Amino acid sequence: MRSFRSLAALGAVAALALTGCSGGGSSASGDAASGDAASGASGSTVTLVVGASPTPHAKILQFVQDNLAADAGLNLEIKEYSDYIQPNVALADGDLDANYFQTVPYLENYEKENGGDFVAGAGIHLEPLGLFSSKIKDLADFPDGGKIGIISDTTNQSRALSLLADNGFVSLPSSGDVNVNTVTKLKDFEFVEVDGPQLVRALDDVDLAAINGNYAQEGGLSLSEDALAVESAKDNPSVNVLVWNKDASGEKLAAIEKLEELLHSDQVRQYIEQTWTDGSVIPAF
């Protein structure tokens, strides 16, 4: 994706701006010192409007705002979105300076279908997908002719189908797109496509549902306690990233680069690990 060519250049700038950010000995005071330098000689604060899913994305951004942003010359105005479409629309329209809710595969598919010229940052966290049910306690008890709820958007549907394949419900095509129409069912069941935010509510209407980690959290479900199967984190491309417009420039671009650095700081890593102790959110750096 062309975004990564821009990312390489940004990465070089980030490395020069905050070489100690990823090191084991970095500290809040060290980040603050780098932030003062990056915010310019005037010491002015730059406000960034950032769109995010309510959890964990907005919570992580709020941690940055409360603990790291001021010393870095940033002020974050966080706008929450409950869907996967409007944050990119708002970013393209200039209503947002950046958003934090999506994976790189989702972004690539969005650009393919809708246009846009975005830059993706490095992976911040992974929310493993889980298989949940309000009717069965073990996947072996899945009934013949049952219903499986699955997210309707293409990219996350592919992830869900991979998890179902790992657990013997489908086999994936050897090539081409992976969706409910291209997989081979290995059991007798019906797919029910549901918008992501509604999957938890739909649990009573299906026998099993593949639910994204953030939606599961919002619906009060725990991956460690409630999921019947969980997506593996190993070599997973579905890490969540900060995204911004390719034509961002000047103090806004410098501020976005600073936010990208803070989101990969030791403080944020520790916050994620200490907040989501059930493994529902995992640092990706």
DAJOBEL-V263646 format. One record per pair of residues at least 24 apart in sequence whose C-alpha atoms are under 10 Angstrom apart, sorted by the first residue. I is the first residue (numbers start at 1). J is the second residue. If there is no record, write none. Layout:
# DAJOBEL-V263646
i = (I | I)
j = (J | J)
This chain:
# DAJOBEL-V263646
i = (1 | 1 | 1 | 1 | 1 | 1 | 1 | 1 | 2 | 2 | 2 | 2 | 2 | 2 | 3 | 3 | 3 | 3 | 3 | 3 | 3 | 3 | 3 | 3 | 3 | 3 | 4 | 4 | 4 | 4 | 4 | 5 | 5 | 6 | 6 | 6 | 6 | 6 | 7 | 7 | 7 | 7 | 7 | 8 | 10 | 10 | 10 | 10 | 10 | 10 | 11 | 11 | 11 | 11 | 11 | 13 | 13 | 13 | 14 | 14 | 14 | 14 | 14 | 15 | 17 | 17 | 17 | 17 | 18 | 18 | 18 | 18 | 19 | 20 | 20 | 21 | 21 | 21 | 21 | 21 | 21 | 21 | 22 | 22 | 22 | 22 | 22 | 22 | 22 | 22 | 23 | 23 | 24 | 24 | 25 | 26 | 26 | 26 | 27 | 27 | 27 | 28 | 28 | 28 | 28 | 28 | 28 | 29 | 29 | 30 | 31 | 31 | 31 | 31 | 31 | 31 | 31 | 31 | 31 | 31 | 32 | 32 | 32 | 32 | 32 | 32 | 32 | 33 | 33 | 34 | 34 | 34 | 34 | 35 | 35 | 35 | 35 | 35 | 35 | 35 | 35 | 35 | 35 | 35 | 35 | 36 | 36 | 36 | 36 | 36 | 37 | 37 | 37 | 38 | 38 | 38 | 38 | 38 | 38 | 38 | 38 | 39 | 39 | 39 | 39 | 39 | 39 | 39 | 39 | 40 | 40 | 40 | 43 | 43 | 43 | 44 | 44 | 44 | 45 | 45 | 45 | 45 | 45 | 45 | 45 | 45 | 45 | 46 | 46 | 46 | 46 | 46 | 46 | 46 | 46 | 46 | 46 | 46 | 47 | 47 | 47 | 47 | 47 | 47 | 47 | 47 | 47 | 47 | 48 | 48 | 48 | 48 | 48 | 48 | 48 | 48 | 48 | 48 | 48 | 48 | 48 | 49 | 49 | 49 | 49 | 49 | 49 | 49 | 49 | 49 | 49 | 49 | 49 | 50 | 50 | 50 | 50 | 50 | 50 | 50 | 50 | 50 | 50 | 50 | 50 | 50 | 50 | 50 | 50 | 50 | 50 | 51 | 51 | 51 | 51 | 51 | 51 | 51 | 51 | 51 | 51 | 51 | 51 | 51 | 51 | 51 | 51 | 51 | 51 | 51 | 52 | 52 | 52 | 52 | 52 | 52 | 52 | 52 | 52 | 52 | 52 | 52 | 52 | 52 | 53 | 53 | 53 | 53 | 53 | 53 | 53 | 53 | 53 | 53 | 53 | 53 | 53 | 53 | 53 | 54 | 54 | 54 | 54 | 54 | 54 | 54 | 54 | 54 | 54 | 54 | 55 | 55 | 55 | 55 | 55 | 55 | 55 | 55 | 55 | 55 | 56 | 56 | 56 | 56 | 56 | 56 | 56 | 56 | 56 | 56 | 56 | 56 | 56 | 56 | 57 | 57 | 57 | 57 | 57 | 57 | 57 | 57 | 57 | 57 | 58 | 58 | 58 | 59 | 59 | 60 | 60 | 60 | 60 | 60 | 60 | 60 | 60 | 60 | 61 | 61 | 61 | 61 | 61 | 63 | 63 | 63 | 63 | 63 | 64 | 64 | 64 | 64 | 64 | 64 | 64 | 65 | 67 | 67 | 68 | 68 | 68 | 68 | 68 | 68 | 69 | 69 | 69 | 72 | 72 | 72 | 72 | 73 | 73 | 73 | 74 | 74 | 74 | 74 | 75 | 75 | 76 | 82 | 82 | 82 | 83 | 83 | 83 | 84 | 84 | 84 | 84 | 84 | 85 | 85 | 88 | 88 | 88 | 88 | 88 | 88 | 89 | 89 | 91 | 91 | 91 | 91 | 91 | 92 | 92 | 92 | 92 | 92 | 93 | 94 | 96 | 96 | 97 | 97 | 97 | 97 | 97 | 97 | 97 | 97 | 98 | 98 | 98 | 98 | 98 | 98 | 98 | 98 | 98 | 99 | 99 | 99 | 99 | 99 | 100 | 100 | 100 | 100 | 100 | 100 | 101 | 101 | 101 | 101 | 101 | 101 | 102 | 102 | 102 | 102 | 102 | 102 | 102 | 103 | 103 | 103 | 103 | 103 | 103 | 103 | 103 | 103 | 104 | 104 | 104 | 104 | 104 | 104 | 104 | 104 | 105 | 105 | 105 | 105 | 105 | 105 | 105 | 106 | 106 | 106 | 106 | 106 | 106 | 107 | 107 | 107 | 108 | 109 | 109 | 109 | 110 | 110 | 116 | 116 | 117 | 117 | 117 | 117 | 118 | 118 | 118 | 118 | 118 | 118 | 119 | 119 | 119 | 119 | 119 | 119 | 119 | 119 | 120 | 120 | 120 | 120 | 120 | 120 | 120 | 121 | 121 | 121 | 121 | 121 | 121 | 121 | 121 | 121 | 122 | 122 | 122 | 122 | 122 | 122 | 122 | 122 | 122 | 122 | 122 | 123 | 123 | 123 | 123 | 123 | 123 | 123 | 123 | 123 | 123 | 123 | 123 | 124 | 124 | 124 | 124 | 124 | 124 | 124 | 124 | 124 | 124 | 124 | 124 | 124 | 124 | 124 | 125 | 125 | 125 | 125 | 125 | 125 | 125 | 125 | 125 | 125 | 125 | 125 | 125 | 126 | 126 | 126 | 126 | 126 | 126 | 126 | 126 | 126 | 126 | 126 | 126 | 126 | 126 | 126 | 126 | 127 | 127 | 127 | 127 | 127 | 127 | 127 | 127 | 127 | 127 | 127 | 127 | 127 | 127 | 127 | 127 | 127 | 127 | 128 | 128 | 128 | 128 | 128 | 128 | 128 | 128 | 128 | 128 | 128 | 128 | 128 | 128 | 128 | 128 | 128 | 129 | 129 | 129 | 129 | 129 | 129 | 129 | 129 | 129 | 129 | 129 | 129 | 129 | 129 | 129 | 129 | 129 | 129 | 129 | 129 | 130 | 130 | 130 | 130 | 130 | 130 | 130 | 130 | 130 | 130 | 130 | 130 | 130 | 130 | 130 | 130 | 130 | 130 | 130 | 130 | 130 | 131 | 131 | 131 | 131 | 131 | 131 | 131 | 131 | 131 | 131 | 131 | 131 | 131 | 131 | 131 | 131 | 131 | 132 | 132 | 132 | 132 | 132 | 132 | 132 | 132 | 132 | 132 | 132 | 132 | 132 | 132 | 132 | 132 | 132 | 133 | 133 | 133 | 133 | 133 | 133 | 133 | 133 | 133 | 133 | 133 | 133 | 133 | 134 | 134 | 134 | 134 | 134 | 134 | 134 | 134 | 134 | 134 | 135 | 135 | 135 | 135 | 135 | 135 | 136 | 136 | 136 | 137 | 137 | 137 | 138 | 138 | 138 | 139 | 139 | 139 | 139 | 139 | 139 | 139 | 140 | 141 | 142 | 142 | 142 | 142 | 142 | 142 | 143 | 143 | 143 | 143 | 143 | 144 | 144 | 144 | 144 | 145 | 145 | 145 | 145 | 145 | 146 | 146 | 146 | 146 | 146 | 146 | 146 | 146 | 147 | 147 | 147 | 147 | 147 | 147 | 147 | 147 | 147 | 147 | 147 | 148 | 148 | 148 | 148 | 148 | 148 | 148 | 148 | 148 | 148 | 148 | 148 | 149 | 149 | 149 | 149 | 149 | 149 | 149 | 149 | 149 | 149 | 149 | 149 | 149 | 149 | 149 | 149 | 149 | 149 | 149 | 150 | 150 | 150 | 150 | 150 | 150 | 150 | 150 | 150 | 150 | 150 | 150 | 150 | 150 | 150 | 151 | 151 | 151 | 151 | 151 | 151 | 151 | 151 | 151 | 151 | 151 | 151 | 151 | 152 | 152 | 152 | 152 | 152 | 152 | 152 | 152 | 153 | 153 | 153 | 153 | 153 | 154 | 154 | 154 | 155 | 155 | 156 | 156 | 156 | 156 | 156 | 157 | 157 | 157 | 157 | 157 | 158 | 159 | 159 | 159 | 159 | 159 | 159 | 160 | 160 | 160 | 160 | 160 | 161 | 162 | 163 | 163 | 163 | 163 | 163 | 164 | 164 | 164 | 164 | 164 | 166 | 166 | 166 | 166 | 167 | 167 | 212 | 213 | 213 | 213 | 214 | 214 | 216 | 217 | 217 | 217 | 221 | 222 | 222 | 222 | 222 | 223 | 223 | 223 | 223 | 224 | 224 | 224 | 224 | 225 | 230 | 233 | 233 | 236 | 238 | 239 | 239 | 239 | 239 | 240 | 240 | 241)
j = (104 | 105 | 107 | 108 | 111 | 118 | 119 | 120 | 108 | 117 | 118 | 119 | 120 | 246 | 104 | 107 | 108 | 117 | 118 | 119 | 120 | 121 | 243 | 244 | 245 | 246 | 118 | 119 | 120 | 121 | 122 | 119 | 120 | 118 | 119 | 120 | 121 | 246 | 119 | 120 | 121 | 122 | 246 | 121 | 119 | 121 | 253 | 254 | 257 | 260 | 121 | 122 | 257 | 260 | 261 | 254 | 257 | 258 | 254 | 257 | 258 | 260 | 261 | 261 | 254 | 257 | 258 | 261 | 258 | 261 | 262 | 265 | 261 | 265 | 266 | 261 | 262 | 263 | 264 | 265 | 266 | 267 | 261 | 262 | 264 | 265 | 266 | 267 | 269 | 285 | 265 | 266 | 265 | 266 | 266 | 265 | 266 | 267 | 265 | 266 | 267 | 67 | 68 | 71 | 265 | 266 | 267 | 68 | 71 | 71 | 68 | 69 | 71 | 72 | 258 | 261 | 262 | 265 | 266 | 267 | 68 | 69 | 70 | 71 | 72 | 73 | 262 | 71 | 72 | 71 | 72 | 73 | 258 | 68 | 69 | 70 | 71 | 72 | 73 | 74 | 255 | 258 | 259 | 261 | 262 | 70 | 71 | 72 | 73 | 74 | 71 | 72 | 73 | 72 | 73 | 74 | 251 | 254 | 255 | 257 | 258 | 71 | 72 | 73 | 74 | 251 | 254 | 255 | 258 | 73 | 251 | 254 | 71 | 72 | 73 | 72 | 73 | 74 | 69 | 70 | 71 | 72 | 73 | 74 | 75 | 251 | 255 | 70 | 72 | 73 | 74 | 75 | 76 | 251 | 252 | 254 | 255 | 256 | 73 | 74 | 75 | 76 | 77 | 97 | 251 | 252 | 255 | 256 | 74 | 75 | 76 | 77 | 78 | 96 | 97 | 98 | 252 | 253 | 255 | 256 | 259 | 75 | 76 | 77 | 78 | 79 | 91 | 94 | 95 | 96 | 97 | 98 | 99 | 76 | 77 | 78 | 79 | 80 | 87 | 90 | 91 | 95 | 96 | 97 | 98 | 99 | 100 | 242 | 243 | 244 | 256 | 77 | 78 | 79 | 80 | 81 | 86 | 87 | 88 | 90 | 91 | 95 | 96 | 97 | 98 | 99 | 100 | 101 | 242 | 243 | 78 | 79 | 80 | 81 | 82 | 83 | 84 | 87 | 98 | 99 | 100 | 101 | 102 | 242 | 78 | 79 | 80 | 81 | 82 | 83 | 84 | 87 | 99 | 100 | 101 | 102 | 214 | 215 | 218 | 78 | 79 | 80 | 81 | 82 | 83 | 101 | 214 | 215 | 217 | 218 | 80 | 82 | 101 | 213 | 214 | 215 | 216 | 217 | 218 | 281 | 100 | 101 | 125 | 127 | 213 | 214 | 215 | 217 | 218 | 272 | 275 | 276 | 280 | 281 | 99 | 100 | 101 | 102 | 124 | 125 | 214 | 240 | 241 | 242 | 99 | 100 | 101 | 272 | 275 | 100 | 124 | 125 | 263 | 268 | 269 | 271 | 272 | 275 | 100 | 259 | 262 | 263 | 268 | 263 | 267 | 268 | 271 | 272 | 259 | 262 | 263 | 265 | 267 | 268 | 271 | 259 | 267 | 268 | 259 | 262 | 263 | 265 | 267 | 268 | 258 | 259 | 262 | 255 | 258 | 259 | 262 | 255 | 258 | 259 | 255 | 256 | 258 | 259 | 255 | 259 | 259 | 196 | 197 | 215 | 195 | 196 | 197 | 110 | 153 | 195 | 196 | 197 | 110 | 153 | 114 | 116 | 118 | 243 | 244 | 245 | 114 | 116 | 116 | 118 | 243 | 244 | 245 | 116 | 117 | 118 | 244 | 245 | 245 | 245 | 244 | 245 | 243 | 244 | 245 | 248 | 252 | 253 | 255 | 256 | 242 | 243 | 244 | 245 | 248 | 252 | 253 | 256 | 259 | 241 | 242 | 243 | 244 | 245 | 124 | 240 | 241 | 242 | 243 | 244 | 214 | 239 | 240 | 241 | 242 | 243 | 156 | 238 | 239 | 240 | 241 | 242 | 243 | 155 | 156 | 237 | 238 | 239 | 240 | 241 | 242 | 243 | 155 | 237 | 238 | 239 | 240 | 241 | 242 | 243 | 154 | 155 | 156 | 237 | 238 | 239 | 240 | 153 | 154 | 155 | 156 | 238 | 240 | 155 | 241 | 243 | 155 | 153 | 154 | 155 | 154 | 155 | 245 | 246 | 244 | 245 | 246 | 247 | 243 | 244 | 245 | 246 | 247 | 248 | 241 | 242 | 243 | 244 | 245 | 246 | 247 | 248 | 240 | 241 | 242 | 243 | 244 | 245 | 246 | 240 | 241 | 242 | 243 | 244 | 256 | 257 | 260 | 261 | 239 | 240 | 241 | 242 | 243 | 260 | 261 | 263 | 264 | 284 | 285 | 237 | 238 | 239 | 240 | 241 | 242 | 260 | 263 | 264 | 283 | 284 | 285 | 239 | 240 | 241 | 242 | 260 | 263 | 264 | 265 | 268 | 269 | 272 | 282 | 283 | 284 | 285 | 238 | 239 | 240 | 241 | 263 | 264 | 269 | 272 | 281 | 282 | 283 | 284 | 285 | 213 | 214 | 233 | 236 | 237 | 238 | 239 | 240 | 241 | 279 | 280 | 281 | 282 | 283 | 284 | 285 | 212 | 213 | 214 | 215 | 216 | 217 | 223 | 231 | 233 | 238 | 239 | 240 | 279 | 280 | 281 | 282 | 283 | 284 | 159 | 211 | 212 | 213 | 214 | 223 | 230 | 231 | 232 | 233 | 236 | 238 | 239 | 279 | 280 | 281 | 282 | 156 | 159 | 160 | 163 | 210 | 211 | 212 | 213 | 214 | 215 | 216 | 223 | 227 | 229 | 230 | 231 | 232 | 233 | 238 | 280 | 160 | 163 | 164 | 209 | 210 | 211 | 212 | 213 | 216 | 221 | 222 | 223 | 224 | 226 | 227 | 228 | 229 | 230 | 231 | 232 | 280 | 160 | 163 | 164 | 167 | 208 | 209 | 210 | 211 | 212 | 216 | 223 | 226 | 227 | 228 | 229 | 230 | 231 | 199 | 200 | 203 | 207 | 208 | 209 | 210 | 211 | 216 | 221 | 222 | 223 | 226 | 227 | 228 | 229 | 230 | 200 | 202 | 203 | 204 | 205 | 206 | 207 | 208 | 209 | 210 | 226 | 227 | 228 | 200 | 202 | 203 | 204 | 205 | 206 | 207 | 208 | 209 | 226 | 203 | 204 | 205 | 206 | 207 | 208 | 207 | 208 | 228 | 226 | 227 | 228 | 227 | 228 | 229 | 167 | 168 | 169 | 207 | 208 | 228 | 229 | 167 | 207 | 169 | 187 | 188 | 189 | 207 | 208 | 187 | 188 | 189 | 207 | 208 | 187 | 188 | 189 | 190 | 187 | 188 | 189 | 190 | 207 | 187 | 188 | 189 | 190 | 191 | 206 | 207 | 208 | 188 | 189 | 190 | 191 | 192 | 203 | 205 | 206 | 207 | 208 | 209 | 189 | 190 | 191 | 192 | 193 | 203 | 205 | 206 | 207 | 208 | 209 | 210 | 190 | 191 | 192 | 193 | 194 | 195 | 196 | 198 | 199 | 200 | 202 | 203 | 205 | 206 | 207 | 208 | 209 | 210 | 211 | 180 | 191 | 192 | 193 | 194 | 195 | 196 | 199 | 202 | 206 | 208 | 209 | 210 | 211 | 212 | 191 | 192 | 193 | 194 | 195 | 196 | 197 | 198 | 199 | 209 | 210 | 211 | 212 | 179 | 180 | 192 | 193 | 194 | 195 | 196 | 199 | 179 | 193 | 194 | 195 | 196 | 178 | 179 | 180 | 179 | 238 | 196 | 210 | 211 | 212 | 238 | 193 | 196 | 210 | 211 | 212 | 183 | 210 | 212 | 231 | 236 | 237 | 238 | 209 | 210 | 211 | 212 | 231 | 210 | 231 | 210 | 229 | 230 | 231 | 232 | 209 | 210 | 229 | 230 | 231 | 229 | 230 | 231 | 232 | 229 | 230 | 280 | 279 | 280 | 281 | 280 | 281 | 280 | 276 | 280 | 281 | 280 | 276 | 278 | 279 | 280 | 278 | 279 | 280 | 281 | 277 | 278 | 279 | 280 | 278 | 280 | 282 | 284 | 284 | 284 | 282 | 283 | 284 | 285 | 283 | 284 | 284)
